[in-house]
Amino acid sequence: MILGMILPRENNPGGETGKVTRRILPAMSITPLYIGIKRIQLHPGISLVVCSIPYPCGCAGGHERPGRRLKRRLDRILAEEGVLSVIEHPAVKNLYGSHKARYESCLIDIAVSRFTELLGMAYRGTGLGRIEVTITGSQRCLEYAITRLVPLVKTINVLIPDGFQEPGKAEEAFDETGIPVHITTDPEVLRRTPLWIRFPNDPESFDSLPAVYHGRIVDLGALKVIDTRAKRIYDICLELPEDLLGEAGPLPDQLRYRRLPGFIAANCANAWGESAAEASIRLNMRLYLKP
């Protein structure tokens, strides 16, 4: 499978000659359309074709005529390379529209599936086996979290709103491991909990609780880790495959740490017939926290 990425190139090749050409040609309504092509192997059978386009032809403020010419050139290159899906730099506009595609939902799925990897990074106090953890979220997420957390922590507190159906794994987990799993509707449980894991679709009634909570919140829906004591916020990020890290060059944070890893993981998951989390592991993508 071949994927594509389109990046703007601020400087034309050719040294001083390129600079002179760039100054003269816009006055003639002609824009040089040199497109740089780099091929990066991500995984056996998976590669990324990076197309560097002249700036600002494909960007806001670029001339309409060069934009059409550039699009035709890119269409031909992508077809010749066999590119199945493309992602654009956020500065690139009006070519394929993929700059609008969001891959945060893919990253959320990965973070939820691999959330235990984040706990040691989020909580650096005494070992997890000595602390109580509070979890909130949807019914399905709570049941999944209980089964994953039972071997790791001292106690699990499941905070649910009034009238919410209790997760069915609580008693089963206690019977099998002896680890207490407390289900409560009382937010006061957070007062004795140094680590709070908020899963996606957390009840809206809990949105005011972080303001009065003192501890660390792993907010998987927002892809954030919030230390309310130190008043610091970290982004939950997914590291690109090692082969791509050095080859891609400087990229905006949102593209480098969110959209591009999500784009690659989502497409590989589709090609391999597995979950995005499984694909991210196969691609050696690492979850980490970025200040």
BALUM-684369 format. One line per 3 residues: number of its first residue (from 1); their letters; for each residue x, y, z of N, C-alpha, C. Coordinates in pm, whole numbers, always signed. Layout:
NUM) A) X,Y,Z,X,Y,Z,X,Y,Z ~ ...
% end
This chain:
1) MIL) +85,-119,+0,+0,+0,+0,+89,+124,+0 ~ +50,+222,-79,+126,+347,-90,+38,+463,-47 ~ +86,+541,+48,+17,+659,+97,+91,+783,+48
4) GMI) +22,+897,+51,+84,+1020,+4,+72,+1132,+105 ~ +171,+1221,+104,+166,+1342,+187,+214,+1460,+104 ~ +142,+1571,+114,+176,+1691,+37,+221,+1799,+134
7) LPR) +342,+1849,+111,+401,+1952,+196,+437,+2075,+112 ~ +427,+2194,+170,+472,+2314,+98,+624,+2326,+104 ~ +683,+2376,-1,+826,+2401,-4,+846,+2549,-24
10) ENN) +911,+2613,+72,+924,+2759,+68,+1029,+2805,-31 ~ +1129,+2722,-54,+1237,+2762,-144,+1239,+2673,-267 ~ +1253,+2732,-383,+1268,+2655,-506,+1410,+2603,-519
13) PGG) +1429,+2489,-582,+1565,+2441,-606,+1636,+2531,-705 ~ +1769,+2529,-702,+1844,+2603,-803,+1918,+2722,-749 ~ +1930,+2737,-618,+2009,+2845,-561,+1959,+2982,-603
16) ETG) +2054,+3072,-637,+2017,+3209,-672,+1931,+3213,-797 ~ +1955,+3122,-890,+1875,+3121,-1012,+1730,+3096,-979 ~ +1707,+3003,-886,+1571,+2974,-845,+1506,+3095,-782
19) KVT) +1584,+3172,-703,+1527,+3289,-637,+1489,+3396,-740 ~ +1577,+3415,-839,+1546,+3513,-943,+1422,+3471,-1020 ~ +1415,+3344,-1056,+1300,+3294,-1130,+1172,+3317,-1052
22) RRI) +1181,+3296,-922,+1062,+3312,-840,+1015,+3457,-836 ~ +1112,+3550,-842,+1074,+3691,-838,+1011,+3735,-971 ~ +1061,+3682,-1081,+1018,+3730,-1212,+887,+3666,-1257
25) LPA) +874,+3537,-1240,+761,+3467,-1298,+625,+3508,-1246 ~ +606,+3541,-1114,+473,+3583,-1072,+423,+3704,-1148 ~ +515,+3794,-1187,+473,+3912,-1263,+420,+3872,-1400
28) MSI) +461,+3755,-1448,+416,+3707,-1577,+300,+3609,-1562 ~ +246,+3597,-1436,+136,+3505,-1407,+174,+3360,-1435 ~ +305,+3331,-1423,+352,+3194,-1440,+424,+3154,-1311
31) TPL) +393,+3040,-1259,+457,+2993,-1136,+533,+2865,-1163 ~ +662,+2858,-1121,+736,+2734,-1142,+670,+2621,-1065 ~ +657,+2507,-1128,+582,+2397,-1068,+670,+2276,-1041
34) YIG) +794,+2301,-999,+878,+2188,-961,+818,+2121,-839 ~ +802,+1989,-844,+748,+1911,-732,+853,+1810,-690 ~ +900,+1823,-566,+996,+1728,-514,+925,+1601,-468
37) IKR) +987,+1486,-489,+926,+1358,-452,+1026,+1279,-367 ~ +980,+1233,-252,+1061,+1150,-164,+979,+1027,-126 ~ +1040,+911,-132,+971,+787,-98,+1028,+731,+31
40) IQL) +940,+704,+127,+981,+656,+259,+914,+523,+287 ~ +993,+422,+322,+940,+290,+356,+898,+292,+503 ~ +771,+269,+531,+720,+271,+668,+720,+132,+730
43) HPG) +694,+33,+647,+677,-105,+694,+680,-192,+568 ~ +719,-318,+579,+713,-402,+458,+577,-395,+390 ~ +578,-350,+266,+453,-338,+191,+381,-206,+210
46) ISL) +434,-117,+298,+371,+13,+324,+474,+123,+303 ~ +446,+217,+214,+539,+328,+191,+462,+460,+182 ~ +537,+568,+200,+480,+703,+196,+553,+783,+90
49) VVC) +477,+840,-3,+534,+928,-105,+508,+1072,-60 ~ +617,+1146,-38,+607,+1285,+8,+629,+1377,-111 ~ +529,+1457,-143,+538,+1553,-254,+555,+1693,-196
52) SIP) +666,+1758,-230,+691,+1896,-185,+654,+1990,-299 ~ +557,+2075,-274,+506,+2163,-380,+556,+2305,-360 ~ +565,+2385,-468,+610,+2523,-455,+513,+2605,-372
55) YPC) +565,+2680,-281,+484,+2766,-196,+478,+2903,-260 ~ +362,+2970,-271,+234,+2935,-211,+133,+2882,-314 ~ +177,+2811,-416,+85,+2770,-522,-36,+2694,-469
58) GCA) -12,+2602,-378,-124,+2521,-330,-183,+2574,-202 ~ -150,+2699,-168,-192,+2752,-38,-282,+2871,-56 ~ -340,+2913,+55,-426,+3031,+53,-343,+3148,+4
61) GGH) -394,+3224,-88,-320,+3335,-144,-252,+3301,-274 ~ -245,+3172,-309,-185,+3131,-435,-275,+3167,-552 ~ -216,+3181,-669,-294,+3215,-788,-379,+3098,-832
64) ERP) -499,+3123,-879,-591,+3017,-917,-536,+2934,-1032 ~ -476,+3001,-1130,-427,+2928,-1247,-316,+2829,-1211 ~ -208,+2872,-1138,-108,+2774,-1097,-166,+2663,-1011
67) GRR) -270,+2693,-932,-332,+2591,-849,-389,+2479,-934 ~ -453,+2514,-1043,-509,+2412,-1132,-398,+2331,-1198 ~ -295,+2401,-1244,-183,+2331,-1306,-116,+2238,-1207
70) LKR) -99,+2286,-1086,-35,+2205,-981,-119,+2082,-950 ~ -249,+2100,-943,-338,+1988,-913,-327,+1881,-1022 ~ -322,+1923,-1147,-309,+1826,-1257,-176,+1751,-1247
73) RLD) -70,+1824,-1215,+61,+1759,-1199,+56,+1659,-1084 ~ -1,+1700,-972,-8,+1611,-857,-94,+1488,-886 ~ -207,+1510,-953,-293,+1397,-989,-213,+1293,-1068
76) RIL) -132,+1340,-1162,-56,+1249,-1246,+51,+1176,-1164 ~ +120,+1250,-1078,+225,+1190,-995,+166,+1086,-901 ~ +58,+1121,-832,-3,+1030,-736,-56,+904,-804
79) AEE) -111,+923,-925,-160,+807,-1000,-45,+717,-1043 ~ +63,+778,-1091,+178,+699,-1134,+242,+624,-1017 ~ +241,+685,-899,+300,+621,-780,+206,+517,-719
82) GVL) +79,+520,-759,-17,+426,-702,-65,+463,-563 ~ -68,+594,-533,-109,+641,-400,-258,+618,-380 ~ -294,+555,-268,-434,+524,-239,-502,+632,-157
85) SVI) -427,+699,-70,-486,+801,+17,-380,+907,+44 ~ -425,+1032,+61,-331,+1143,+74,-367,+1230,+193 ~ -264,+1287,+256,-284,+1384,+363,-203,+1508,+328
88) EHP) -258,+1625,+361,-193,+1751,+326,-148,+1826,+450 ~ -41,+1901,+434,+2,+1999,+533,-111,+2098,+555 ~ -133,+2147,+678,-245,+2240,+700,-238,+2368,+620
91) AVK) -117,+2405,+572,-106,+2526,+490,-150,+2502,+347 ~ -159,+2378,+305,-199,+2345,+169,-351,+2342,+161 ~ -406,+2419,+70,-552,+2429,+61,-597,+2416,-85
94) NLY) -724,+2380,-99,-790,+2380,-229,-728,+2285,-331 ~ -661,+2181,-284,-609,+2080,-375,-690,+1951,-361 ~ -684,+1888,-244,-759,+1764,-221,-854,+1775,-102
97) GSH) -839,+1880,-25,-927,+1897,+91,-894,+1807,+208 ~ -787,+1728,+198,-756,+1636,+307,-701,+1708,+429 ~ -667,+1839,+416,-623,+1914,+534,-738,+1928,+633
100) KAR) -862,+1908,+585,-978,+1918,+674,-1007,+1785,+745 ~ -952,+1677,+693,-979,+1546,+754,-914,+1539,+891 ~ -986,+1492,+989,-936,+1484,+1125,-913,+1337,+1161
103) YES) -800,+1313,+1224,-767,+1176,+1262,-757,+1161,+1414 ~ -807,+1265,+1488,-804,+1256,+1633,-887,+1139,+1684 ~ -999,+1108,+1613,-1083,+997,+1658,-1006,+865,+1653
106) CLI) -919,+850,+1553,-835,+731,+1545,-738,+727,+1662 ~ -679,+843,+1695,-585,+848,+1807,-656,+821,+1939 ~ -780,+867,+1951,-857,+840,+2073,-878,+690,+2088
109) DIA) -914,+623,+1979,-932,+477,+1984,-803,+408,+2027 ~ -691,+456,+1974,-562,+396,+2010,-530,+422,+2156 ~ -552,+547,+2201,-522,+582,+2341,-609,+502,+2437
112) VSR) -735,+481,+2403,-823,+402,+2488,-776,+257,+2494 ~ -744,+200,+2380,-701,+60,+2376,-568,+37,+2446 ~ -482,+141,+2445,-348,+126,+2502,-329,+217,+2624
115) FTE) -438,+250,+2694,-432,+351,+2799,-338,+313,+2914 ~ -321,+184,+2940,-234,+145,+3052,-89,+188,+3029 ~ -50,+206,+2902,+85,+251,+2872,+108,+395,+2919
118) LLG) +0,+470,+2933,+11,+611,+2972,+19,+629,+3122 ~ -24,+530,+3199,-39,+549,+3342,+93,+575,+3413 ~ +197,+500,+3376,+327,+522,+3438,+385,+657,+3405
121) MAY) +351,+711,+3286,+397,+844,+3249,+318,+952,+3321 ~ +188,+927,+3338,+101,+1027,+3401,+120,+1032,+3552 ~ +148,+916,+3612,+162,+911,+3758,+301,+860,+3792
124) RGT) +383,+946,+3852,+521,+910,+3883,+547,+907,+4033 ~ +442,+889,+4112,+460,+879,+4256,+493,+737,+4296 ~ +433,+691,+4405,+451,+552,+4444,+396,+462,+4334
127) GLG) +428,+335,+4338,+384,+244,+4233,+233,+240,+4221 ~ +186,+211,+4100,+41,+206,+4075,-26,+104,+4166 ~ +45,+0,+4202,-12,-105,+4287,-44,-59,+4428
130) RIE) -5,+65,+4462,-30,+117,+4597,-135,+227,+4600 ~ -197,+257,+4487,-289,+371,+4485,-430,+330,+4440 ~ -523,+418,+4473,-660,+406,+4423,-672,+486,+4294
133) VTI) -747,+433,+4201,-770,+500,+4073,-920,+515,+4053 ~ -962,+632,+4009,-1103,+653,+3975,-1118,+656,+3824 ~ -1222,+590,+3774,-1248,+590,+3630,-1390,+638,+3604
136) TGS) -1406,+711,+3494,-1538,+755,+3449,-1544,+738,+3298 ~ -1666,+725,+3245,-1680,+710,+3100,-1804,+632,+3065 ~ -1809,+587,+2941,-1925,+512,+2894,-1924,+372,+2955
139) QRC) -2038,+306,+2947,-2052,+171,+3002,-1947,+76,+2945 ~ -1932,+77,+2814,-1838,-15,+2748,-1694,+14,+2791 ~ -1659,+143,+2799,-1522,+179,+2839,-1494,+140,+2983
142) LEY) -1593,+155,+3071,-1572,+121,+3211,-1546,-29,+3227 ~ -1624,-110,+3158,-1604,-254,+3169,-1466,-294,+3115 ~ -1427,-232,+3005,-1294,-260,+2950,-1185,-216,+3047
145) AIT) -1201,-97,+3106,-1100,-43,+3197,-1083,-130,+3321 ~ -1193,-180,+3375,-1185,-264,+3495,-1098,-386,+3469 ~ -1121,-453,+3357,-1045,-575,+3328,-897,-545,+3308
148) RLV) -864,-427,+3254,-724,-393,+3230,-654,-341,+3356 ~ -728,-275,+3444,-668,-212,+3561,-651,-306,+3680 ~ -734,-407,+3687,-734,-495,+3805,-594,-547,+3842
151) PLV) -511,-589,+3746,-379,-639,+3785,-280,-529,+3823 ~ -317,-401,+3803,-218,-294,+3812,-230,-207,+3935 ~ -351,-191,+3993,-372,-91,+4097,-422,-155,+4226
154) KTI) -425,-73,+4332,-470,-121,+4463,-621,-130,+4469 ~ -689,-25,+4421,-835,-17,+4426,-885,+59,+4305 ~ -1000,+17,+4253,-1064,+89,+4142,-1194,+148,+4192
157) NVL) -1208,+278,+4175,-1334,+346,+4205,-1402,+380,+4073 ~ -1522,+333,+4055,-1598,+359,+3933,-1703,+465,+3967 ~ -1683,+586,+3918,-1774,+696,+3946,-1876,+707,+3833
160) IPD) -2004,+692,+3868,-2112,+699,+3769,-2217,+797,+3817 ~ -2294,+858,+3728,-2403,+947,+3769,-2523,+867,+3816 ~ -2612,+933,+3888,-2735,+868,+3933,-2812,+813,+3814
163) GFQ) -2865,+691,+3828,-2944,+629,+3722,-2863,+561,+3616 ~ -2730,+566,+3625,-2642,+504,+3525,-2630,+355,+3556 ~ -2636,+272,+3454,-2625,+127,+3475,-2484,+90,+3521
166) EPG) -2475,+10,+3626,-2346,-30,+3679,-2276,-125,+3582 ~ -2144,-109,+3564,-2070,-201,+3477,-2070,-342,+3534 ~ -2087,-439,+3449,-2104,-577,+3494,-1977,-648,+3532
169) KAE) -1860,-588,+3505,-1734,-657,+3531,-1684,-640,+3674 ~ -1747,-553,+3753,-1694,-519,+3884,-1688,-641,+3977 ~ -1799,-708,+3996,-1802,-823,+4086,-1714,-936,+4034
172) EAF) -1717,-957,+3905,-1635,-1062,+3844,-1487,-1037,+3868 ~ -1444,-911,+3853,-1304,-876,+3873,-1263,-898,+4018 ~ -1348,-860,+4112,-1317,-878,+4254,-1309,-1027,+4288
175) DET) -1404,-1105,+4237,-1404,-1248,+4266,-1277,-1316,+4215 ~ -1227,-1270,+4102,-1111,-1335,+4041,-979,-1289,+4100 ~ -973,-1163,+4147,-844,-1108,+4189,-840,-1061,+4334
178) GIP) -956,-1031,+4391,-958,-977,+4526,-933,-827,+4530 ~ -913,-767,+4415,-893,-622,+4409,-1029,-554,+4422 ~ -1045,-464,+4521,-1174,-398,+4537,-1211,-310,+4418
181) VHI) -1334,-321,+4375,-1387,-235,+4269,-1513,-170,+4326 ~ -1499,-42,+4364,-1610,+29,+4427,-1687,+108,+4322 ~ -1818,+91,+4320,-1903,+168,+4229,-1979,+271,+4312
184) TTD) -1969,+397,+4273,-2028,+503,+4354,-2081,+615,+4265 ~ -2175,+691,+4320,-2224,+812,+4252,-2176,+937,+4325 ~ -2090,+919,+4424,-2044,+1031,+4507,-1910,+1084,+4457
187) PEV) -1906,+1206,+4401,-1780,+1263,+4350,-1674,+1282,+4458 ~ -1715,+1274,+4587,-1618,+1290,+4694,-1509,+1183,+4688 ~ -1535,+1076,+4615,-1435,+969,+4604,-1306,+1022,+4542
190) LRR) -1317,+1129,+4465,-1199,+1185,+4399,-1101,+1247,+4500 ~ -1150,+1280,+4618,-1063,+1343,+4717,-951,+1249,+4762 ~ -974,+1119,+4755,-870,+1024,+4798,-803,+953,+4680
193) TPL) -825,+1008,+4560,-775,+943,+4439,-670,+1031,+4371 ~ -544,+987,+4363,-443,+1069,+4297,-446,+1061,+4145 ~ -518,+961,+4091,-522,+943,+3946,-665,+918,+3901
196) WIR) -710,+1001,+3807,-846,+992,+3754,-837,+970,+3603 ~ -895,+861,+3556,-894,+830,+3412,-1032,+858,+3356 ~ -1039,+956,+3268,-1166,+992,+3203,-1168,+933,+3063
199) FPN) -1260,+841,+3041,-1274,+780,+2910,-1371,+864,+2825 ~ -1369,+845,+2692,-1460,+921,+2606,-1606,+902,+2647 ~ -1688,+1003,+2614,-1831,+1005,+2645,-1854,+1005,+2796
202) DPE) -1763,+1071,+2865,-1779,+1092,+3008,-1907,+1173,+3030 ~ -1987,+1141,+3135,-2109,+1219,+3160,-2080,+1369,+3175 ~ -2163,+1451,+3113,-2144,+1596,+3118,-2150,+1649,+3261
205) SFD) -2222,+1581,+3348,-2233,+1627,+3486,-2100,+1625,+3559 ~ -2000,+1556,+3502,-1868,+1550,+3566,-1774,+1658,+3515 ~ -1817,+1738,+3418,-1727,+1835,+3356,-1678,+1943,+3452
208) SLP) -1751,+1969,+3557,-1709,+2072,+3653,-1612,+2018,+3757 ~ -1596,+1889,+3767,-1515,+1829,+3873,-1365,+1856,+3860 ~ -1307,+1863,+3741,-1163,+1891,+3735,-1123,+2021,+3804
211) AVY) -1213,+2117,+3811,-1179,+2247,+3872,-1154,+2234,+4021 ~ -1210,+2131,+4084,-1193,+2115,+4229,-1114,+1988,+4262 ~ -1060,+1923,+4161,-986,+1798,+4182,-837,+1829,+4197
214) HGR) -772,+1758,+4288,-628,+1775,+4309,-558,+1643,+4279 ~ -502,+1635,+4162,-435,+1512,+4121,-407,+1517,+3972 ~ -391,+1401,+3912,-362,+1392,+3770,-480,+1328,+3697
217) IVD) -520,+1390,+3588,-632,+1342,+3508,-579,+1294,+3374 ~ -606,+1169,+3342,-576,+1117,+3208,-707,+1126,+3130 ~ -720,+1231,+3049,-843,+1257,+2974,-826,+1201,+2833
220) LGA) -875,+1080,+2813,-855,+1012,+2685,-941,+1070,+2574 ~ -1056,+1128,+2610,-1141,+1190,+2510,-1080,+1316,+2453 ~ -1009,+1392,+2539,-944,+1517,+2496,-799,+1496,+2457
223) LKV) -747,+1374,+2475,-607,+1342,+2449,-514,+1436,+2526 ~ -545,+1449,+2656,-467,+1534,+2745,-440,+1463,+2877 ~ -329,+1496,+2939,-303,+1461,+3079,-288,+1592,+3154
226) IDT) -370,+1609,+3258,-375,+1736,+3330,-330,+1713,+3473 ~ -224,+1782,+3513,-179,+1780,+3651,-236,+1904,+3719 ~ -344,+1886,+3795,-413,+2002,+3851,-333,+2065,+3966
229) RAK) -247,+1989,+4030,-164,+2046,+4137,-56,+2136,+4081 ~ +16,+2085,+3982,+125,+2162,+3922,+75,+2258,+3815 ~ -55,+2248,+3783,-116,+2332,+3678,-39,+2318,+3545
232) RIY) -22,+2191,+3505,+45,+2163,+3379,-43,+2070,+3295 ~ -36,+2088,+3165,-115,+2007,+3072,-21,+1946,+2969 ~ -38,+1817,+2943,+42,+1746,+2845,-49,+1689,+2737
235) DIC) -1,+1691,+2613,-74,+1629,+2503,-38,+1480,+2496 ~ -140,+1398,+2475,-116,+1256,+2447,-88,+1243,+2299 ~ +32,+1199,+2266,+77,+1195,+2127,+113,+1052,+2086
238) LEL) +120,+1032,+1957,+160,+904,+1901,+283,+929,+1815 ~ +390,+859,+1847,+515,+879,+1776,+510,+814,+1638 ~ +560,+885,+1540,+565,+832,+1404,+661,+714,+1396
241) PED) +644,+627,+1296,+741,+519,+1278,+883,+575,+1270 ~ +977,+503,+1326,+1115,+553,+1338,+1173,+594,+1203 ~ +1143,+518,+1098,+1198,+551,+967,+1147,+684,+914
244) LLG) +1032,+725,+960,+973,+849,+911,+1017,+971,+991 ~ +1059,+951,+1115,+1092,+1062,+1203,+1195,+1156,+1141 ~ +1305,+1100,+1092,+1409,+1184,+1036,+1383,+1227,+894
247) EAG) +1303,+1149,+822,+1281,+1175,+680,+1178,+1285,+655 ~ +1081,+1298,+743,+971,+1391,+718,+1012,+1535,+731 ~ +1116,+1562,+814,+1158,+1699,+833,+1064,+1771,+929
250) PLP) +1082,+1903,+945,+998,+1977,+1039,+852,+1982,+994 ~ +763,+1953,+1086,+619,+1955,+1059,+550,+2027,+1173 ~ +434,+2089,+1149,+357,+2148,+1258,+317,+2041,+1359
253) DQL) +311,+2077,+1485,+283,+1980,+1591,+155,+1900,+1564 ~ +48,+1969,+1522,-79,+1901,+1503,-70,+1794,+1395 ~ +12,+1820,+1294,+31,+1721,+1188,+126,+1611,+1234
256) RYR) +236,+1649,+1295,+340,+1551,+1333,+293,+1456,+1442 ~ +223,+1509,+1542,+191,+1429,+1660,+47,+1377,+1662 ~ -39,+1425,+1573,-178,+1382,+1575,-224,+1330,+1439
259) RLP) -234,+1420,+1341,-300,+1384,+1216,-222,+1282,+1134 ~ -90,+1301,+1122,-11,+1208,+1039,-4,+1067,+1101 ~ +27,+1052,+1230,+23,+916,+1286,-115,+853,+1277
262) GFI) -221,+935,+1299,-357,+883,+1288,-389,+839,+1146 ~ -345,+918,+1049,-365,+888,+907,-298,+755,+871 ~ -173,+738,+913,-100,+616,+880,-162,+495,+949
265) AAN) -192,+509,+1079,-249,+397,+1154,-386,+357,+1099 ~ -469,+456,+1066,-603,+427,+1015,-598,+353,+882 ~ -510,+398,+793,-500,+333,+662,-440,+193,+672
268) CAN) -341,+176,+758,-282,+44,+776,-381,-51,+841 ~ -458,-1,+937,-559,-85,+1001,-659,-136,+899 ~ -700,-46,+809,-795,-85,+705,-734,-190,+609
271) AWG) -608,-170,+575,-542,-263,+483,-519,-399,+548 ~ -491,-400,+676,-458,-524,+746,-579,-591,+810 ~ -694,-524,+809,-813,-581,+869,-804,-597,+1019
274) ESA) -747,-497,+1086,-734,-501,+1231,-764,-364,+1289 ~ -759,-351,+1419,-790,-224,+1483,-675,-126,+1464 ~ -706,+3,+1481,-602,+105,+1471,-496,+85,+1578
277) AEA) -538,+41,+1697,-442,+15,+1805,-346,-97,+1767 ~ -400,-205,+1710,-315,-316,+1667,-219,-271,+1557 ~ -269,-189,+1464,-183,-139,+1357,-73,-50,+1412
280) SIR) -106,+33,+1510,-6,+124,+1568,+105,+45,+1637 ~ +70,-65,+1700,+171,-149,+1765,+260,-216,+1660 ~ +197,-266,+1555,+275,-331,+1450,+370,-232,+1383
283) LNM) +330,-105,+1377,+414,-1,+1317,+516,+56,+1415 ~ +520,+0,+1537,+613,+47,+1642,+590,+193,+1679 ~ +464,+234,+1679,+430,+369,+1724,+418,+369,+1876
286) RLY) +480,+466,+1938,+483,+475,+2083,+394,+589,+2132 ~ +312,+562,+2232,+236,+667,+2298,+330,+741,+2394 ~ +318,+872,+2399,+397,+948,+2495,+329,+1081,+2524
289) LKP) +380,+1151,+2623,+323,+1280,+2665,+414,+1394,+2623 ~ +354,+1496,+2564,+431,+1612,+2518,+385,+1737,+2594 ~ +476,+1804,+2665,+438,+1925,+2740,+383,+2034,+2647
% end
